Each structure stands twice: as C-alpha cells, then as structure tokens.
C-alpha cells in the first residue's frame, strides 16, 4: 500500500498542468540568460524569430534522466532542424546554476543548441508549461513557434522520447514539406 501511495505522489508531482498554448495563439516573447557550449549570452525569442521558426522546449531540470535523454535527442537531431531554418532552445527552472555545464556536456546538448535559465518558471508560466503540483518547475512541453510569432504546434508529455519526432513533424507540416527520414 505504501508503494502505491508513493507512486501516486510521484506521478502527481510529475503531471503537467495540461494547459499548453494551442496552435494559432500568439507566443509570449521573452529574453533569458542562456548558455551555448558553456558560453553565456542573452537569448531573445523575438530576435531569433526574425531568422525563422523556433522550437522552444521546456524541461523540468538539467542533469536528470528524462531531461538528459531529451537534450541528447534534440542534440542528435539538430542538423535536421537547422536544415529547415529552425532554431531550438531548451528552457528550464531546475538546476539553473548548472546550465553552463549542461550546455556543453557531450552526452546532453553537446554545445549544439542553447539552454536558458527560467528561475521560478516565470517563462514557463506564460507558456502554460508548468507542473500541476510543482508550479515552480516546467513541465515537459515543446512548442514550434512560426516566424509570425504564433504557436504552430505544441506537444505536452512527460515522456521525453517523442518531443523531437513531434517537433520535426510539425516543422514539416508548417513548411509543407515531407519530414526527413533518419
């Protein structure tokens, strides 16, 4: 019985709020301290959108198993996004003091895309991407934002394994081109 209760609590804490912004909604703009390959800079969503669509993916905390797997998956697929003119940024409220290290870790981001700090999940809250019972942590929610600054697609799942696939399919749909095969 105790195991079931512990599992239920863990599941509730990991549950996203399920209120992700829907396609067609204007995307909130933000600037945030970020790191690319360990180097600090200020990420500006509005400026990045001038160059093309952007995938903004929220994740709970750097250096946790699911977040490591998701970052590695985006890192491995980054050339597919770049080939389509799409930028990728990861945003987290968890373990922000370790983001420089996370951004250059060869098994995570591998210096291929930036990650931004979101203390208190302020940015995540504007995107309706926080955990239900832990609103100071981002849920695992990915958005494709079109160059027009509107949400083109969203995917909300605590399972890190489908975010890259869903976002690549959304990019293909946005651009009217077939998705690239592995």
C-alpha positions as CSV (number, residue, x, y, z in Angstrom):
1,X,0.0,0.0,0.0
2,X,2.8,2.4,0.9
3,X,4.4,1.7,-2.5
4,X,1.2,2.6,-4.3
5,X,0.8,5.9,-2.3
6,X,4.5,6.8,-3.0
7,X,4.0,6.1,-6.8
8,X,0.8,8.2,-6.8
9,X,2.5,11.1,-5.2
10,X,5.4,10.9,-7.6
11,X,3.1,10.7,-10.6
12,X,1.1,13.7,-9.4
13,X,4.2,15.8,-8.9
14,X,5.4,14.9,-12.4
15,X,2.0,15.7,-14.0
16,X,2.0,18.6,-16.4
17,X,-0.7,21.2,-15.9
18,X,-2.2,20.2,-19.4
19,X,-3.0,23.7,-20.3
20,X,-0.4,24.2,-23.1
21,X,-1.0,27.1,-25.5
22,X,-2.8,26.0,-28.6
23,X,-1.8,26.5,-32.2
24,X,-2.6,29.9,-33.5
25,X,-2.1,31.6,-30.2
26,X,0.5,34.4,-30.1
27,X,3.6,33.2,-28.4
28,X,4.8,35.1,-25.4
29,X,8.1,36.7,-26.1
30,X,11.0,36.6,-23.6
31,X,14.6,37.2,-23.0
32,X,16.5,35.0,-20.7
33,X,20.1,34.2,-19.5
34,X,21.3,31.3,-21.7
35,X,24.3,29.2,-22.5
36,X,25.6,27.7,-25.7
37,X,28.6,25.4,-25.4
38,X,29.2,26.8,-21.9
39,X,29.3,30.4,-23.1
40,X,26.8,32.8,-21.5
41,X,24.5,35.1,-23.6
42,X,21.0,36.6,-23.5
43,X,18.5,34.6,-25.6
44,X,15.9,36.9,-27.2
45,X,12.9,35.0,-28.7
46,X,11.7,37.9,-30.8
47,X,15.1,38.4,-32.4
48,X,15.5,34.7,-33.0
49,X,12.1,34.5,-34.7
50,X,13.3,37.1,-37.2
51,X,15.6,34.4,-38.5
52,X,12.9,31.7,-38.8
53,X,10.8,29.4,-36.7
54,X,11.9,28.4,-33.2
55,X,11.3,25.2,-31.2
56,X,11.1,26.2,-27.5
57,X,11.1,23.1,-25.4
58,X,10.6,23.3,-21.6
59,X,12.1,20.7,-19.4
60,X,12.0,20.2,-15.6
61,X,15.7,20.2,-14.6
62,X,19.1,19.8,-16.1
63,X,21.1,16.7,-15.2
64,X,18.0,14.5,-14.5
65,X,17.5,11.3,-16.5
66,X,14.5,12.3,-18.7
67,X,15.9,15.8,-19.3
68,X,19.3,14.3,-20.2
69,X,17.6,12.0,-22.7
70,X,15.5,14.8,-24.2
71,X,18.5,17.1,-24.6
72,X,20.5,14.3,-26.2
73,X,17.7,13.6,-28.7
74,X,17.5,17.3,-29.7
75,X,21.3,17.4,-30.0
76,X,21.3,14.4,-32.3
77,X,18.5,15.9,-34.5
78,X,19.8,19.5,-34.5
79,X,21.1,19.3,-38.1
80,X,17.6,18.3,-39.3
81,X,16.1,21.4,-37.6
82,X,18.9,23.7,-38.9
83,X,18.4,22.3,-42.4
84,X,14.9,23.6,-42.3
85,X,15.9,27.0,-40.9
86,X,14.6,26.2,-37.4
87,X,16.3,27.2,-34.1
88,X,16.0,25.2,-30.9
89,X,16.2,26.4,-27.3
90,X,15.6,24.4,-24.1
91,X,14.2,26.3,-21.1
92,X,14.3,25.1,-17.5
93,X,13.7,26.3,-14.0
94,X,15.6,23.4,-12.4
95,X,19.3,23.2,-11.7
96,X,19.8,26.6,-13.4
97,X,23.2,27.0,-11.7
98,X,24.5,24.1,-13.7
99,X,23.2,25.2,-17.2
100,X,26.6,26.2,-18.5
101,X,27.9,22.8,-17.7
102,X,24.8,21.1,-19.2
103,X,25.0,23.1,-22.4
104,X,28.4,21.8,-23.2
105,X,28.1,18.2,-21.9
106,X,28.9,15.9,-24.8
107,X,26.1,13.5,-23.8
108,X,23.4,16.2,-23.4
109,X,23.3,19.4,-25.5
110,X,26.8,18.8,-26.8
111,X,27.1,22.6,-27.4
112,X,24.7,22.3,-30.4
113,X,21.8,24.4,-29.1
114,X,21.3,26.8,-26.2
115,X,19.6,26.3,-22.9
116,X,18.0,29.1,-21.0
117,X,17.5,29.7,-17.2
118,X,14.0,30.3,-16.0
119,X,14.2,30.7,-12.2
120,X,10.8,30.3,-10.6
121,X,9.4,29.1,-14.0
122,X,8.3,32.6,-14.9
123,X,8.7,32.0,-18.7
124,X,7.1,28.5,-18.4
125,X,4.1,30.0,-16.7
126,X,3.5,32.4,-19.6
127,X,3.5,29.4,-21.9
128,X,1.2,27.3,-19.6
129,X,4.1,24.8,-19.3
130,X,4.4,24.1,-15.5
131,X,3.8,21.1,-13.4
132,X,0.4,20.9,-11.7
133,X,1.7,20.4,-8.2
134,X,5.1,21.9,-8.7
135,X,4.4,25.2,-10.5
136,X,7.9,26.4,-10.0
137,X,9.1,23.7,-12.4
138,X,8.5,23.5,-16.1
139,X,6.6,20.5,-17.4
140,X,8.0,18.7,-20.5
141,X,6.3,20.8,-23.1
142,X,7.5,21.6,-26.6
143,X,6.3,24.4,-28.9
144,X,7.0,25.2,-32.5
145,X,6.7,28.9,-33.0
146,X,6.3,30.2,-36.5
147,X,8.2,33.2,-37.9
148,X,4.8,35.0,-37.5
149,X,5.3,34.7,-33.7
150,X,2.3,32.3,-33.3
151,X,2.3,28.8,-31.9
152,X,2.3,26.4,-34.9
153,X,2.3,23.2,-32.8
154,X,2.6,22.0,-29.2
155,X,3.4,18.7,-27.6
156,X,3.0,18.0,-23.9
157,X,4.2,14.8,-22.5
158,X,6.5,13.9,-19.5
159,X,7.9,11.1,-21.7
160,X,11.0,12.7,-23.3
161,X,11.1,10.2,-26.2
162,X,8.6,11.8,-28.6
163,X,9.3,15.5,-28.4
164,X,11.9,15.6,-31.2
165,X,9.8,13.5,-33.5
166,X,6.7,15.6,-32.9
167,X,8.5,18.8,-33.5
168,X,10.2,17.6,-36.7
169,X,6.7,16.5,-38.0
170,X,5.3,19.9,-37.0
171,X,8.1,21.7,-38.9
172,X,7.4,19.6,-42.0
173,X,3.7,20.5,-41.7
174,X,4.4,24.2,-41.2
175,X,6.7,24.2,-44.2
176,X,4.5,21.9,-46.4
177,X,7.4,19.5,-46.9
178,X,7.7,15.8,-46.0
179,X,9.5,15.0,-42.8
180,X,13.1,13.9,-43.2
181,X,13.7,10.2,-42.5
182,X,16.6,9.1,-40.3
